[in-house]
Amino acid sequence: MAQFRQWALQYVLADDEPARLEITQKAAREIESSRASSTAVGNWAASVQQWMTPAHADDDDRMDDGDDGASGDIIARANALSFLAGTLEALDKKVLRPDQVLMLIGFFGSMFSYDHKAGITASAKALRQLYSMRAFRPDMGAKILEAVCKIKEDFRLQTAATRLEIYELFLTLVQDPAVSSELQHKYGASCGFVVDLLQLCLNERDPRNLLVWFRILALLLTQYDPSPEVTAEIFKAFSAYFPISLRSSATPIGITAGDLKEAVRNCFSAHQRVSSLALPFLIQKLDQGDAVTVAVKVDILKTIKACVEKYDNPQASVVPYIEKIWNSLKYEVRNGEVKETIDATLEVLRTIARKLDGTKSHKLDVSLLKSYIDLVYRDCRDDLTNPTYTKQAGLLLMTVISANIRAYLLYSASFIDTIRQNLRQPKSPSHTRDLLLLLNSLLKTRMELLTARKEEHAEDEQSLRLESRTQLDTLFHDVYLPIWTARGKVPISEESDVLKQVVQGLAMLVSQQVLRPDGQAVLLCSASVCSEICSLLTATLTNGLTLSFNDTQADDIALEDEVVLGLRNIVMNYTDGYAEIATRARAEIRNRDWATPSEYALQALKDLLSRLTFIGCSEIPSRIPTVTPSQQQFSPLQHFITLVASLLELFPLSSQPRAQGPTDETGGVLANAHIISSLRASIIWFRDACEAKYGLEALASHPSSEQNWVAELRNLPEDWLLQVQRGDGPADVALGALEESGPEVYRQFLKLSLFAVRYIYRLASSGPTDPWSERSLVQLSQTAALVVRSLDEQQQVACNLAHEAFNFFHGPGEPTVPQTSSGLVSGLLTLGILQGLRPGALTGLYVPGGVAEQFLCDTSTFSTSSSRENDVRAAIGMILANKYKGGRSTSDPDSVVMKHVSEFWGAWLKDATTSTPMAPETFGAVITVTMSITAGAAARQDKHVLGLIPALHQAAASQDPNGETIAQSIGLIVKDNDLLTPDNHAVVKRFYKQWAYSHLARPLLQDAQPAAEDGHAAARYRVAILAVITNCPFAVYQDDLAPLIRLLITALANPAGLSAPAASAQVVAALQILVEILAHEPDALRSHLREIIGGATAVYRECAPSGPSQKGGPTATRSLCRRLALQVLGAVPTVFEERHVLRHAPPTQRMLAVACGDPVRRVREVARRARASWAKVVV
Amino acid sequence: MADLENANPTILSVSQLPSRRHKGGAARHGPDARCDSIVYPKQPWPYGSGSSEDEDEDEDGDEPMDEQDIYDLISTISDPEHPHTLGQLSVVRLPDIRVSPSAVLPDPESLVTVLVELTPTVNHCSLATVIGLAVRCRLEQTLPPNYRVDVRMKDGTHAQDDQVTKQLADKERVAAALENDTLQRMVDKMLETCA
């Protein structure tokens, strides 16, 4: 006894939660150890006696006066009771006996009658604990409810937290099935306790409590069976809160207005027994007119939707109110302007239609749905004739008709009929457009319903098979065709909208499928109708070629784009269509003379080819049989084959020799180039389509075969693709079963692409050279790269592509590289394949002394080469050096190739700058190749590069004038290059620029300083350093800023003689680096501001259009210098405090004002920005 | 501002404004144009030194300051009472700007005159002077010193166009107006939208 008392006292006096928890646990252990003997439990209960007695004596007095002594008592008493509650919480739930639980319920229950101030929270907590005891009996639940309800009026005086405790208690009891059946047994249908509860909880306003209370109410409606009177009372209790909102509070409690709305909505939709109250109530709320805000309206609509959706037995619960709902909703859409309400309204109407159809397992009588749609139809039909309301009426009708298959089948025919009638006498072009829009969306919905048919009742699929098609069949000739032919001739802006709708409609019509009686889906339109539609639209497409420049307008282009999209959708379903389009386009192109085409004709050709490519290759067609089976066997690749075959057949469009030499890019050769560009585009489109359909990793997850495709393709006739396209070629021989879908399609596509590349490579390398121009060769080379790059290493090896890179797919008997082709042609062809190869597929080339080494160590043919040829040579060198792989199990077991290369170039550099001086042009060409090779190896961080670097430094510093060229081009080693990207399977180490910088530039920093001993070498080193750094990101050189800035200032200090390319390159680099430093670490420049501002100003003056060096130096470089100088100047005042720049302001502002009149527009823009930032420096 | 001078002006969308881009043959942007930049590159030769840097070389040519340049400078000024620019409200119109002598390469020593005629949205607009002041400020801040700026109200577009024009031409009154903090702030606010 004493022990419990002691603990109770300790608990009452304790402040912190852990201490209290410990005490209650001790008490609980004590009771458990006595096995809940009556004595122990009695002692435990009596331990709080000392706090209870006085409270009872003058309870009423204390309730009213709130002096300190009394409140102290109350707190102590509350603590004491909470000691008991806490002990119960800690107690083993099996220990107490039923009589003890009952006694305790009696004790705590009595608190609700006697002790409103201190006892409620603890008692509610204790009662919830008692509920969880094993000895708890359902009848005790009823007792608890009765006892708690006795608190009556005083309930609302409790704090929100206390009330929450009680709500939780109620919820626990009400949702317990045993207690619930006991309550129903005891109170019967009248559910008297519910009335007490409702009385008690009237006027609750705390959001957290409300959430629980609404749950209780919803449970009372669903789990219990209250009489209509009680139901009405319950409804009153929650509907009083509707529409609910939440005041924003300074202390958010984690409950949103949305939660509350949802909770109330759940009450409304809890059970159909409130339907007779809820729906009229909601409709009445909605009919208040303008008094209802958009948010409230949406809330009401969502609630109605929830009710309709959830009520069972719709005949009784929903049907009686449908007319009312419709009458108050229709104007929301007809005259409504707010999108949210319109959407919510349509959602309600659609839900009603779905509800009346029944569920997947149980269909309702069709008359319910019919009378509902009749209701809607009656009201909307007339609106369709009125242009103002066409769209809205159509929307309403569409919503109910498209809600489910049954509704669609019942009403689509009459809906289409109504639209058709209206289209015969349209009021305005926009009326026609709206009507067509409706028709199109009906078709679209039809397809959606058809696709989703499996998820519906089996009966639906049956009725779809029996669907009447007359309405749909006649749409083309009755509706779309007349509009198209009547107006197609005079496109005015509004009518172009109508025509766009027609195009969309036609596309939709061709995509329509119907179910045959055996369940098979076939295209709705016959092949002849589809073909007619195709040719109708294709005419628009080929217009460009037949019309002249003056006939085309902006509206036409928009319509043409729509046609392109439409045709794309058409040929995805009606697969024979594409061959028709391609044949027509080919004929149109052939009809023109491409020897000397106009610029307009070339543009038209480009547009036509680009569109043709998009239509055929941007998606993979699907196989849907037509009613009359197609003559051609379906293949997912058939459009691609058709297009590629057509392109190959068209090439070359012009075989005229170029008028103005090999670099001529006009006329016929450009038309030829467009064909090659389209070939490349078609491969890109189809690859993207494959990746979209089968996933990016489609090929990676399926290991490829080790077949040599090239050898396989070699056995095919040259015009094999044309044969396949015509349908008489041995397609299966090379392509295997084309029926398969999935990654196999992707692989076959690559094989076909490879065939195309092979075909055209052979043409380019051994055929006549006249059709080829630089542009078309570059496109061809990149097409090859595109195809090769997509193959995996195994396939690249199997096809021996590394060999083909120098052999251009010529057979063993044929001449390897024909003598007729120039170095540029063969170079570009080689480059294309090498660019796409993976390092592993190239190893064969790196036999010591083999092809690669020979190529990398070759200076023999430079003197006669053109600069383009040298560019290609440098690019090939870069790739070969980059993709090199040596070591055991490769062709270069001792890794000597790169060593040889590095030694070769080291020796050459030494030789070229000391003993045998070379002509500067030749030297420049060779050094570009040297640097590119080094760049390729440096990206891989090849250690042999380090061996070459001292030679580079030495050569750069040599007295030979070519040393200057070396210093300048050293930046190429770290310059970003498109060839060194992961796309091209290049080996690029992440930090190679840091690596290269630390070996190439950093060692020179000291020797390059202006005060260095060897002034000549210092100047060369400066050029080299700046060339390297300008190609590196800031982070690479940020540790060396101090010496670097000195170099920059030196470079800027002497801008005279900018005419020399070397000097201008140096200045450009210096300014670029300054811009970077100003952006990243301006503080480093603070003490050099005078020199920098002065230097930039001097550069601007020197490069000014009327400046001293006007006669020298290319204009572009001079304007670039001016732009960069102004950029540096403009950045200065934004990063330094005013006191640092103040004294430079007047001259700079004057100079910038003049710079605003620069002859070059872009320079003027920079000057204006700089001027604005200096204007903020107030002198 | 309690009452708007013109509560409901006609507004042009940005795409309708005159701009240099629309003059050249605009590239087609159909659904099929996605690969165009790849297969029809501006720079047909992708390799070597001449490939990347000089991509936009055509923009670096000499182009004298013309009416479109002046239009671009002032059409982005915001209207003091509407959230639109002067260009969108057609207060500034390209045909009403004249540069003389036009289309010559500027020589910093020779004078060039820029004449801008403004069309207020309503003919009693009391803010016309402020708009004129802002246009003047903008041009003076951005044009080189050898340019003379003349801002006027277009004849017949404003009830008191003569007076407003006179005010804007009076250097001392312009300077005095900019001494006024409220006016200065208003002008600064209008110029905020200029890039």
Boltz contact constraints between the chains, C-beta under 6 A:
constraints:
  - contact:
      token1: [A, 561]
      token2: [B, 30]
      max_distance: 6.0
  - contact:
      token1: [A, 561]
      token2: [B, 31]
      max_distance: 6.0
  - contact:
      token1: [A, 564]
      token2: [B, 31]
      max_distance: 6.0
  - contact:
      token1: [A, 564]
      token2: [B, 32]
      max_distance: 6.0
  - contact:
      token1: [A, 565]
      token2: [B, 31]
      max_distance: 6.0
  - contact:
      token1: [A, 610]
      token2: [B, 32]
      max_distance: 6.0
  - contact:
      token1: [A, 611]
      token2: [B, 32]
      max_distance: 6.0
  - contact:
      token1: [A, 614]
      token2: [B, 32]
      max_distance: 6.0
  - contact:
      token1: [A, 677]
      token2: [B, 39]
      max_distance: 6.0
  - contact:
      token1: [A, 677]
      token2: [B, 40]
      max_distance: 6.0
  - contact:
      token1: [A, 680]
      token2: [B, 39]
      max_distance: 6.0
  - contact:
      token1: [A, 681]
      token2: [B, 35]
      max_distance: 6.0
  - contact:
      token1: [A, 681]
      token2: [B, 39]
      max_distance: 6.0
  - contact:
      token1: [A, 684]
      token2: [B, 35]
      max_distance: 6.0
  - contact:
      token1: [A, 775]
      token2: [B, 44]
      max_distance: 6.0
  - contact:
      token1: [A, 871]
      token2: [B, 47]
      max_distance: 6.0
  - contact:
      token1: [A, 871]
      token2: [B, 48]
      max_distance: 6.0
  - contact:
      token1: [A, 875]
      token2: [B, 47]
      max_distance: 6.0
  - contact:
      token1: [A, 1116]
      token2: [B, 57]
      max_distance: 6.0
  - contact:
      token1: [A, 1116]
      token2: [B, 60]
      max_distance: 6.0
  - contact:
      token1: [A, 1119]
      token2: [B, 60]
      max_distance: 6.0
  - contact:
      token1: [A, 1153]
      token2: [B, 144]
      max_distance: 6.0
  - contact:
      token1: [A, 1153]
      token2: [B, 145]
      max_distance: 6.0
  - contact:
      token1: [A, 1154]
      token2: [B, 108]
      max_distance: 6.0
  - contact:
      token1: [A, 1154]
      token2: [B, 144]
      max_distance: 6.0
  - contact:
      token1: [A, 1156]
      token2: [B, 142]
      max_distance: 6.0
  - contact:
      token1: [A, 1156]
      token2: [B, 144]
      max_distance: 6.0
  - contact:
      token1: [A, 1157]
      token2: [B, 106]
      max_distance: 6.0
  - contact:
      token1: [A, 1157]
      token2: [B, 144]
      max_distance: 6.0
  - contact:
      token1: [A, 1159]
      token2: [B, 62]
      max_distance: 6.0
  - contact:
      token1: [A, 1159]
      token2: [B, 105]
      max_distance: 6.0
  - contact:
      token1: [A, 1160]
      token2: [B, 60]
      max_distance: 6.0
  - contact:
      token1: [A, 1161]
      token2: [B, 63]
      max_distance: 6.0
  - contact:
      token1: [A, 1162]
      token2: [B, 59]
      max_distance: 6.0
  - contact:
      token1: [A, 1168]
      token2: [B, 142]
      max_distance: 6.0
